[in-house]
């Protein structure tokens, strides 16, 4: 038997920070680290297991024998077990065999800080280290302008396992293949960012990655960690930011995961009313425990530091904020003030955002938060949670509900399409049409729209046009850009064959042009979160189901006028109010024939007349296409 050498990467200061919940780089200490001690190469292991009476490393190097390589417990009551094992090499698989002080409980656990895992369904951790040489210095130096709140932000949400598959071999594309195919496609489609559904290691495919067991390892389904870094590098090389879905809200009960880690409720809250999600059958982190807070914040920092992520979209924030989330009376306990807020989770989120923006001021955190909880995207010094943006779930719900109605009835529901502007500037909102809207019987967005084929595609172009001219940043789930007709199925590729049909190909071309128009029109993004960037022309033409508004940028001389017709009725000489004199020039029209429309466009400049209309001093008469959006500039 090879002895375990007493060795540590922890300083006394590290330990004090860890105990206080203020160590935000724990991945530099915990886990497995290739190192040399006394001239001998091997691996240093460190794991937190305060309720253990013995922790051994089992793996390829000792035939998975318990007790062959027992770690040493630190003397400082930190609960950390550690030691150096000679001759262990990169690529070797391992786990921790933990004998608990509690009721003789014995477990085999994956390393919470492992940098790589075996390919599922195998569950062992792998000793790993890479010397990847990043080539994105130029992007990192200038990415602040790409991630700024006054920059264009059009996000393509992707599930890597089903975006596209290798058909002949019926397998996932690798990180290397995605670095070619996905990157080229996103660039061609003019998106500014990609958001990846969780790529941290997870055991259960139907969870889509939202039930994590390997928080510090990109999933091995698509390749090695350095190959994922290559994918990130290629995105940056092509001017595309990468946002990672991150899940600090809950984790699965899998035997090798974080649950009941050392025979105690170490990572999860011991009270089931705070520690168990009934909806997702998963465990909830104990935000009241300092070491757990350090684990989670270190994990967020890890992906920004080690993988150059440009942002984190934080999953299920609403479930973290409220003690009664999805719970009936009697299933939750109020906080010390008698209310339903989870005070520990709230303070954790504030601390998370403070540390992220302190260390990486050029990234964004984005909250998936569906309630009216105030100031989610306001700075913590103002009393907010400190996120950069928040998903605008109300806009998504109202918009999809409105568009699902037959146009003949839309005049009775005008409020559904205009109400979002009543609160659009209370947060820094991102408008999401995400994966959640195309699963569980909801159908794809295209297939839930009314009318014949032409009307459905016209409706979808109008929906996207309205979305991209509405204040806020944008997110679209993969497949929506070419009119995926079937509901999303995580087990198979998107239906790329649809691009062989003209309506789908023209819709894809429309989305490409819409993205380009958005990126090159400052009026649409420079004041996305500023009330000064939006002005109604008319929201009350319910009879015709038409709305019109002005978008403004930093240059007060530049304004664009947007008019949406939510019915298939063509309007000749439709009068709108205009803020100043000059001529109207149409700069975008969803009804253009190249997009699959009927070709009702305003090809000539339109004279603006001095006439009070819609509360404006001037007026103009335009041709308004059926189920279309027309956008004008004043010349």
C-alpha positions in Angstrom: 0.0 0.0 0.0 1.3 3.5 -0.9 0.9 5.8 2.1 -1.0 9.1 2.0 1.4 11.9 2.6 0.3 14.7 4.9 0.0 17.7 2.7 -2.3 20.7 2.3 -3.1 23.5 -0.1 -5.1 25.4 2.6 -3.7 28.2 4.6 -5.1 29.3 8.0 -6.6 32.3 6.1 -8.3 29.9 3.6 -9.9 28.0 6.5 -11.1 31.2 8.2 -12.7 32.4 5.0 -14.3 29.0 4.3 -15.8 28.9 7.7 -17.1 32.4 7.4 -18.6 31.7 3.9 -16.3 34.3 2.3 -14.0 32.0 0.3 -14.9 32.5 -3.4 -12.2 30.5 -5.0 -12.6 27.1 -3.3 -11.9 25.2 -6.6 -8.2 26.2 -6.2 -8.1 24.2 -3.0 -10.7 21.5 -2.9 -10.9 18.5 -5.3 -8.0 16.7 -6.9 -4.9 18.6 -8.0 -1.9 17.2 -9.8 1.2 18.2 -7.8 4.7 17.1 -6.8 5.6 16.5 -3.1 9.2 15.6 -2.1 10.1 15.1 -5.7 7.3 12.6 -6.3 4.4 13.3 -8.7 0.9 12.5 -7.6 -2.4 14.0 -6.7 -3.6 16.1 -3.7 -7.2 15.4 -2.6 -9.4 17.5 -0.4 -13.0 17.0 0.5 -15.4 18.6 3.1 -17.0 15.9 5.2 -17.4 17.0 8.8 -19.6 14.2 9.9 -17.2 11.5 8.6 -15.1 9.3 10.8 -13.1 8.0 7.9 -12.7 9.2 4.3 -10.7 7.1 1.7 -10.0 7.8 -1.9 -10.9 4.7 -4.0 -10.2 4.5 -7.7 -8.3 2.9 -10.6 -5.0 3.2 -8.7 -6.0 1.0 -5.8 -8.6 -1.3 -7.4 -11.4 0.6 -5.6 -10.4 -0.8 -2.3 -11.8 1.0 0.8 -9.1 2.0 3.3 -6.1 1.7 1.0 -5.7 5.5 0.9 -7.3 7.1 3.9 -7.2 10.9 4.0 -6.2 12.9 7.0 -8.8 15.1 8.8 -7.6 18.6 9.6 -7.2 19.6 13.2 -9.0 23.0 12.9 -12.6 21.7 13.0 -13.1 22.7 9.4 -14.3 19.2 8.5 -11.8 19.0 5.7 -10.1 15.7 4.8 -7.0 15.9 2.7 -3.7 14.3 1.7 -1.3 13.6 -1.1 -1.3 10.3 -2.9 1.9 9.5 -4.9 1.8 8.2 -8.4 -1.8 8.9 -9.1 -2.1 10.2 -12.6 -4.2 12.4 -14.8 -7.1 10.5 -16.3 -7.6 8.1 -13.4 -11.1 7.6 -12.0 -11.9 8.0 -8.3 -14.5 8.5 -5.7 -14.6 9.2 -1.9 -15.5 6.3 0.3 -17.1 8.0 3.4 -17.8 6.2 6.7 -20.1 8.5 8.7 -20.2 9.0 12.4 -24.0 9.0 12.0 -25.6 5.5 12.3 -22.8 3.7 10.5 -23.8 5.3 7.2 -21.3 4.5 4.4 -21.3 6.1 1.0 -19.3 6.4 -2.2 -19.4 9.9 -3.5 -18.2 11.7 -6.6 -15.9 14.6 -5.9 -18.0 17.8 -5.6 -15.1 19.8 -7.1 -14.1 17.3 -9.8 -13.0 18.9 -13.1 -14.1 15.9 -15.2 -16.5 12.9 -14.9 -16.9 9.6 -16.6 -19.4 9.5 -19.4 -22.9 8.9 -18.0 -24.3 6.5 -16.9 -20.9 6.0 -15.2 -20.5 8.3 -12.2 -16.9 8.4 -11.1 -14.8 11.6 -11.0 -11.6 11.8 -13.1 -8.3 13.4 -12.1 -8.0 16.2 -14.6 -6.0 19.3 -15.4 -5.5 21.0 -18.7 -3.1 23.6 -19.9 -5.4 25.1 -22.5 -3.9 28.2 -24.1 -6.7 30.7 -24.6 -6.8 32.7 -27.8 -9.6 35.1 -26.9 -7.5 37.9 -25.4 -9.0 40.4 -27.9 -12.6 39.5 -26.9 -11.9 39.5 -23.2 -10.3 42.9 -23.5 -13.3 44.4 -25.3 -16.2 42.3 -24.1 -17.5 44.9 -21.8 -19.0 46.7 -24.8 -20.7 43.5 -26.0 -22.2 42.8 -22.6 -23.1 46.4 -21.7 -26.7 47.2 -20.8 -26.8 49.6 -23.7 -25.6 47.1 -26.3 -27.6 44.8 -28.6 -28.3 41.6 -26.8 -29.9 38.8 -28.9 -29.5 35.4 -27.3 -29.8 32.0 -29.0 -30.8 29.4 -26.3 -29.3 26.0 -27.1 -29.6 22.4 -25.7 -26.4 21.0 -27.1 -27.6 17.4 -27.1 -30.5 18.1 -29.5 -29.6 21.2 -31.5 -28.1 18.9 -34.1 -27.0 15.3 -34.0 -24.7 13.2 -36.1 -27.4 11.3 -38.0 -25.3 8.6 -39.5 -23.8 7.6 -36.2 -26.8 8.6 -34.1 -24.8 10.5 -31.6 -24.2 13.9 -30.1 -22.0 16.4 -31.8 -18.7 16.9 -30.0 -17.5 20.2 -28.5 -15.1 20.3 -31.5 -17.9 19.7 -34.0 -20.1 22.3 -32.3 -17.2 24.8 -32.4 -17.5 24.6 -36.2 -21.2 24.0 -36.9 -22.9 25.9 -34.0 -20.6 28.8 -34.1 -20.9 29.3 -37.8 -24.6 29.1 -37.6 -25.0 31.5 -34.8 -22.7 34.0 -36.5 -24.7 33.6 -39.8 -27.9 34.2 -37.9 -26.5 37.4 -36.4 -27.1 36.5 -32.8 -24.9 38.3 -30.3 -24.8 35.6 -27.6 -25.5 31.9 -27.1 -27.1 30.6 -23.9 -26.3 27.0 -23.2 -28.8 25.0 -21.1 -26.7 23.4 -18.3 -23.5 21.9 -19.5 -22.3 21.0 -16.0 -22.2 17.2 -15.5 -25.6 15.6 -14.9 -26.7 12.0 -14.7 -30.3 12.0 -16.0 -30.9 13.0 -19.7 -34.6 14.0 -19.3 -33.6 16.6 -16.7 -32.0 18.6 -19.6 -29.1 19.3 -17.3 -31.0 21.0 -14.5 -30.2 18.2 -12.0 -26.5 18.6 -11.5 -24.0 16.2 -9.8 -20.8 17.7 -11.2 -20.9 21.4 -10.6 -17.3 22.0 -11.7 -17.1 19.8 -14.8 -18.5 20.3 -18.3 -20.4 17.2 -19.2 -18.4 14.5 -20.8 -21.2 13.7 -23.2 -19.6 16.0 -25.8 -15.8 15.7 -24.9 -13.1 16.8 -22.6 -13.0 20.1 -20.6 -10.3 21.6 -22.8 -12.5 20.9 -25.8 -15.3 22.8 -24.2 -12.9 25.7 -23.7 -12.1 25.4 -27.4 -15.8 25.9 -28.2 -15.9 29.0 -26.0 -12.8 30.3 -27.7 -14.3 29.9 -31.2 -17.5 31.7 -30.1 -15.3 34.6 -28.8 -13.2 34.5 -31.9 -16.4 35.2 -33.9 -17.6 37.9 -31.7 -20.3 35.9 -29.9 -20.7 35.9 -26.1 -21.6 32.8 -24.1 -24.0 32.6 -21.2 -24.2 29.5 -19.1 -27.4 28.3 -17.3 -26.5 27.9 -13.7 -28.5 26.0 -11.1 -27.9 27.1 -7.4 -31.5 26.3 -6.5 -31.6 22.5 -6.2 -29.8 19.3 -6.9 -30.8 15.6 -7.3 -30.7 12.8 -4.7 -28.5 10.5 -6.8 -26.4 8.3 -4.5 -23.1 9.6 -5.9 -24.1 13.3 -5.7 -24.2 16.0 -3.0 -27.2 14.6 -1.1 -26.6 13.3 2.5 -23.0 13.6 1.5 -21.2 12.5 4.7 -24.2 10.9 6.4 -25.6 14.3 7.3 -27.6 17.0 5.5 -24.3 18.7 4.5 -25.3 20.7 1.4 -29.1 20.5 1.7 -31.2 22.1 4.3 -32.0 19.6 7.1 -35.6 20.8 7.4 -37.6 19.3 4.5 -39.8 22.4 4.4 -36.7 24.3 3.2 -34.6 21.4 1.9 -36.8 19.5 -0.5 -38.5 20.5 -3.8 -41.7 18.6 -4.1 -42.2 19.6 -7.8 -38.7 18.5 -8.9 -38.1 15.7 -6.4 -34.8 17.3 -5.6 -32.9 18.8 -2.6 -32.5 22.5 -1.9 -29.2 24.0 -0.9 -28.8 25.2 2.7 -28.2 28.9 2.2 -28.0 29.4 5.9 -24.7 27.4 6.0 -21.5 29.5 5.3 -19.6 26.7 3.7 -22.4 26.0 1.3 -22.6 29.6 0.3 -18.8 29.5 -0.4 -19.3 26.4 -2.5 -22.0 28.0 -4.7 -20.3 31.4 -5.1 -17.0 29.7 -5.9 -18.8 27.6 -8.5 -20.2 30.7 -10.2 -16.8 32.4 -10.2 -15.2 29.1 -11.5 -17.2 29.3 -14.8 -16.4 32.9 -15.3 -12.7 32.5 -14.4 -11.7 29.1 -15.8 -14.1 29.0 -18.8 -14.3 32.7 -19.7 -18.2 32.6 -19.6 -19.7 36.0 -20.4 -22.7 35.6 -18.1 -24.7 33.3 -16.0 -28.5 32.8 -16.3 -29.5 31.8 -12.8 -32.2 29.1 -12.9 -35.4 29.0 -10.7 -34.7 32.2 -8.7 -38.4 32.4 -7.7 -38.2 29.1 -6.0 -35.2 30.4 -3.9 -36.8 33.6 -2.8 -40.0 32.3 -1.2 -40.4 29.8 1.6 -43.9 28.9 0.4 -42.9 28.4 -3.3 -45.2 25.6 -4.6 -46.1 24.7 -1.0 -49.5 24.5 0.6 -50.4 25.9 4.0 -48.7 24.0 6.8 -45.9 22.9 4.4 -43.7 25.9 5.1 -42.7 28.0 8.1 -42.6 31.9 8.0 -39.3 33.7 8.6 -38.5 35.6 11.8 -40.6 38.5 10.6 -43.6 36.3 9.9 -43.4 36.7 6.1 -42.7 34.2 3.3 -39.3 35.5 2.0 -36.3 33.2 2.3 -34.0 35.7 4.0 -30.9 33.4 3.7 -31.4 32.8 0.0 -32.0 36.6 -0.6 -28.8 37.5 1.2 -27.0 34.7 -0.7 -28.1 36.1 -4.1 -27.0 39.6 -3.1 -23.6 38.3 -2.0 -23.3 36.2 -5.2 -23.9 39.2 -7.5 -21.7 41.5 -5.5 -18.8 39.1 -5.9 -19.5 38.3 -9.6 -19.6 42.0 -10.6 -16.6 42.9 -8.3 -14.4 40.2 -10.0 -15.9 40.4 -13.5 -17.5 43.8 -14.1 -17.8 43.0 -17.8 -20.3 40.1 -17.5 -24.0 39.8 -16.8 -26.1 37.7 -14.4 -29.6 37.1 -15.5 -32.4 35.9 -13.2 -35.1 33.5 -14.3 -37.6 35.0 -11.9 -41.4 34.9 -12.5 -42.9 36.8 -9.6 -43.3 40.5 -8.7 -40.4 40.4 -6.2 -39.1 44.0 -6.4 -35.7 45.2 -7.6 -34.3 41.9 -8.9 -32.1 43.7 -11.4 -31.3 46.7 -9.2 -27.9 47.1 -7.4 -27.6 45.8 -3.9 -26.6 49.2 -2.6 -30.1 50.3 -3.6 -31.7 47.3 -1.9 -31.9 45.2 -5.0 -30.8 41.6 -5.6 -28.0 42.8 -7.9 -28.7 40.9 -11.1 -27.9 42.5 -14.4 -31.2 41.4 -16.0 -34.4 39.6 -15.3 -36.6 37.4 -17.6 -39.8 39.2 -18.4 -42.1 36.3 -17.9 -45.3 38.4 -17.9 -44.5 39.7 -21.4 -43.9 36.2 -22.6 -47.2 34.9 -21.1 -49.4 37.8 -22.3 -47.8 37.9 -25.8 -48.2 34.2 -26.5 -51.7 34.2 -25.2 -52.6 37.2 -27.4 -51.0 35.7 -30.5 -52.8 32.4 -30.0 -56.1 34.1 -30.5 -57.8 34.3 -33.9 -57.2 37.8 -35.2 -60.9 38.5 -35.4 -61.0 38.5 -31.5 -57.8 40.4 -30.9 -59.6 43.8 -30.7 -61.1 42.6 -27.5 -57.7 41.8 -26.0 -55.6 44.8 -26.8 -54.6 45.2 -23.2 -52.7 41.8 -23.3 -50.3 43.1 -26.0 -49.9 46.6 -24.4 -49.9 45.9 -20.7 -46.2 45.0 -20.6 -45.3 48.6 -21.3 -46.9 49.6 -18.0 -44.0 48.0 -16.1 -41.4 47.5 -18.8 -38.9 49.8 -17.0 -39.3 48.6 -13.4 -36.5 46.0 -14.1 -33.8 45.4 -16.7 -35.9 42.9 -18.6 -34.9 40.2 -21.1 -37.8 39.1 -23.3 -37.7 35.2 -23.3 -39.2 32.8 -25.8 -37.4 29.9 -24.1 -37.4 26.1 -24.1 -40.2 26.1 -21.4 -42.6 27.5 -24.0 -42.2 24.6 -26.4 -42.6 21.5 -24.2 -45.1 19.5 -22.1 -48.0 19.8 -24.6 -47.6 23.6 -25.2 -46.7 22.9 -28.9 -44.1 24.9 -30.8 -44.7 28.6 -31.2 -45.5 28.3 -34.9 -48.0 25.5 -34.4 -50.0 27.3 -31.7 -50.6 30.3 -34.0 -54.0 30.6 -35.7 -54.9 30.6 -39.4 -53.8 28.9 -42.5 -50.1 28.3 -43.3 -49.5 31.8 -44.7 -51.2 33.4 -41.7 -49.2 31.4 -39.2 -45.9 32.4 -40.7 -47.0 36.0 -41.0 -48.1 35.9 -37.4 -44.7 34.5 -36.3 -42.8 37.2 -38.3 -45.0 39.8 -36.6 -44.5 38.3 -33.2 -40.7 38.4 -33.6 -40.8 41.9 -35.1 -42.9 43.1 -32.1 -40.5 41.3 -29.7 -37.4 42.9 -31.2 -38.9 46.4 -31.2 -40.2 46.1 -27.6 -37.9 47.5 -24.9 -35.6 44.8 -23.4 -33.0 42.3 -24.5 -34.1 39.2 -26.5 -33.8 35.4 -26.1 -35.1 32.8 -28.5 -34.9 29.0 -28.1 -33.3 27.0 -30.9 -35.6 26.0 -33.8 -37.9 29.0 -33.4 -35.9 31.0 -35.9 -36.9 28.7 -38.8 -40.4 27.6 -37.5 -39.8 24.3 -35.8 -43.3 22.8 -36.2 -43.1 20.0 -33.7 -42.7 20.4 -30.0 -39.0 20.3 -28.8 -37.8 16.7 -28.2 -34.5 16.6 -26.2 -33.8 13.1 -27.6 -33.5 14.1 -31.2 -32.2 16.8 -33.5 -34.1 19.8 -34.5 -36.1 19.3 -37.8 -33.5 20.9 -40.1 -35.1 19.2 -43.0 -37.9 21.9 -42.8 -35.4 24.3 -44.4 -36.1 22.5 -47.6 -39.5 24.1 -47.6 -39.8 27.7 -48.7 -41.9 29.1 -45.8 -39.4 27.9 -43.3 -36.3 29.0 -45.3 -37.8 32.4 -45.8 -38.7 32.7 -42.1 -35.1 31.8 -41.2 -33.9 34.5 -43.6 -36.3 36.9 -41.9 -34.9 36.2 -38.5 -31.4 36.6 -39.8 -32.3 40.0 -41.2 -34.3 41.0 -38.1 -31.3 40.2 -35.9 -29.1 42.3 -38.2 -31.6 45.2 -38.2 -31.7 45.1 -34.4 -27.9 45.0 -34.0 -27.4 48.0 -36.4 -30.3 50.2 -35.1 -29.2 51.9 -31.9 -32.7 53.1 -31.2 -33.6 49.5 -30.4 -31.0 48.8 -27.8 -29.3 51.9 -26.4 -32.1 52.7 -24.0 -33.6 49.2 -23.6 -34.1 49.8 -19.8 -34.8 53.5 -19.9 -38.3 55.0 -20.0 -36.9 57.7 -22.3 -36.3 55.1 -25.0 -40.0 54.4 -25.6 -43.0 56.6 -26.5 -46.5 55.5 -27.5 -48.1 56.9 -30.6 -51.3 54.9 -30.2 -52.2 51.9 -28.1 -56.0 52.3 -28.2 -56.9 51.5 -31.8 -58.6 48.4 -30.6 -61.1 48.2 -33.6 -58.2 47.6 -36.0 -55.9 45.9 -33.5 -53.1 48.2 -34.4 -50.4 49.7 -32.1 -47.7 52.2 -32.9 -44.8 53.5 -30.9 -41.5 55.4 -31.1 -38.1 53.9 -30.1 -35.2 56.3 -29.3 -31.5 56.0 -28.8 -28.8 58.2 -27.3 -28.9 60.6 -30.2 -32.1 62.5 -29.7 -32.2 63.4 -33.4 -32.7 59.7 -34.3 -36.0 58.0 -33.7 -37.8 55.1 -35.4 -41.5 54.6 -35.7 -43.0 51.1 -35.3 -46.5 50.1 -36.4 -47.9 46.6 -35.8 -51.1 45.3 -37.5 -52.4 42.3 -35.6 -55.1 41.4 -38.2 -54.9 40.1 -41.8 -56.7 43.3 -43.0 -54.7 45.5 -45.3 -54.9 49.2 -44.4 -54.3 51.8 -47.1 -53.7 55.4 -45.9 -53.6 54.4 -42.3 -52.9 57.6 -40.4 -50.4 57.8 -37.5 -49.1 60.7 -35.4 -45.5 61.8 -36.1 -43.4 63.8 -33.6 -41.7 66.1 -36.2 -41.7 67.2 -39.8 -39.9 65.6 -42.7 -40.5 62.4 -44.6 -41.1 58.9 -43.5 -38.8 56.2 -45.0 -39.7 52.6 -44.4 -36.6 50.7 -43.2 -38.1 47.3 -42.3 -41.2 45.4 -43.2 -42.1 41.8 -42.2 -44.5 41.5 -45.2 -41.7 41.7 -47.8 -41.9 38.9 -50.4 -38.3 37.8 -49.6 -39.6 36.9 -46.1 -42.6 35.0 -47.4 -45.0 38.0 -47.1 -47.5 39.4 -49.6 -45.2 42.3 -50.6 -47.3 45.1 -49.1 -44.5 47.6 -48.4 -44.0 51.4 -48.5 -41.6 51.7 -51.3 -41.6 55.5 -51.6 -41.0 58.1 -49.0 -44.1 59.4 -47.3 -44.8 63.1 -46.7 -45.4 64.2 -43.2 -48.1 66.8 -42.8 -48.7 69.3 -40.1 -51.8 67.9 -38.5 -52.5 67.0 -34.8 -53.0 63.3 -34.6 -52.5 60.8 -31.8 -51.4 63.7 -29.6 -48.5 64.5 -32.0 -48.1 67.8 -34.0 -47.7 66.0 -37.3 -49.3 63.1 -39.1 -48.6 60.7 -42.0 -50.6 58.1 -44.0 -48.9 54.8 -44.4 -49.8 51.5 -46.0 -50.1 48.9 -43.3 -49.4 45.3 -44.3 -51.7 42.4 -43.1 -50.4 40.6 -40.0 -47.3 42.7 -40.4 -44.9 45.2 -38.8 -43.6 48.2 -40.6 -40.8 50.3 -39.3 -40.0 53.9 -40.4 -37.3 56.5 -40.0 -37.9 60.2 -40.2 -35.7 61.8 -42.9 
